[in-house]
Amino acid sequence: MDRLVYVAMTGAKQAMLAQGLVSNNLANSNTYGFRADLARFTESPVPGPGMPSRVDSIASGMGFDHSTGTLVETGRPLDVVVDSAGWIAVQAADGTEAYTRSGALNVDALGLLRTRTGELVLGDNGPIAIPPFTEIMVGGDGTISVVPQGQGPQTMAGAGRIKLVNPERSQLLKRPDGLVQIPDGAAAEADATVKLISGFLEASNVNLGQSMIEMIELSRRFEIEVRMMRLADENASKAAELLRSS
């Protein structure tokens, strides 16, 4: 009976973990550039004595959904979206190079270009610094042009170029902070074929309907596992009664 309890318990635990993943997807359904996490249940044999049919259900990660979200027009010059495949290179909190599809950019008080969540946007030579300006625009190749403060439109000059990359999908891993990265923090080469569209943002690619269905299925799976634990307890109680009566 203890093996039955163990199998049911591990199944319930993995169902809870999968629910957490789907819940995180739902919570980020309005996060620009968010990529939905994917998971599936796999079988893992229970070690030790017992029938070979005894297996655990393990919720294993399958990476993330690479499909593109819908475009939302903002008209803001520092809101950019990657056209088709590709990523914007940023400096993560741990100092390594990472990548994002969230193109809501801002210039901080020190003139550094950052994402909405605070990561530094990388250019050809590291983080991009923007001089004081009265007008700014981002070109399709990631080039940033500004009209210096106190100058006229005819003085527009380049202030840097956003590093755009397009590594192989199989190389990318999603980080806990929502960014993606090449294993070991390796840096991808800049790709001149990746283009930006200014004045738009990319919405999350989370499918709300599918995610809600997954939540219901996982809830039912959890209930079944709990029922199996109760059944094992009832069977153990009845077996004990039979032993006492004999």
Secondary structure, 3 states (H helix, E strand, C coil): CHHHHHHHHHHHHHHHHHHHHHHHHHHCCCCCCCCCEEEEEEEEECCCCCCCCCEEEEEEEEEECCCCCCEEECCCCCEEEEECCCEEEEECCCCCEEEECCCEEEECCCCEEEECCCCEEEECCEECECCCEEEEEECCCCEEEEEECCCCHHHCEEEEEECEECCCHHHCEECCCCCEECHHHCCCCECCCCEEEECEEECCCCCHHHHHHHHHHHHHHHHHHHHHHHHHHHHHHHHHHHHHHC
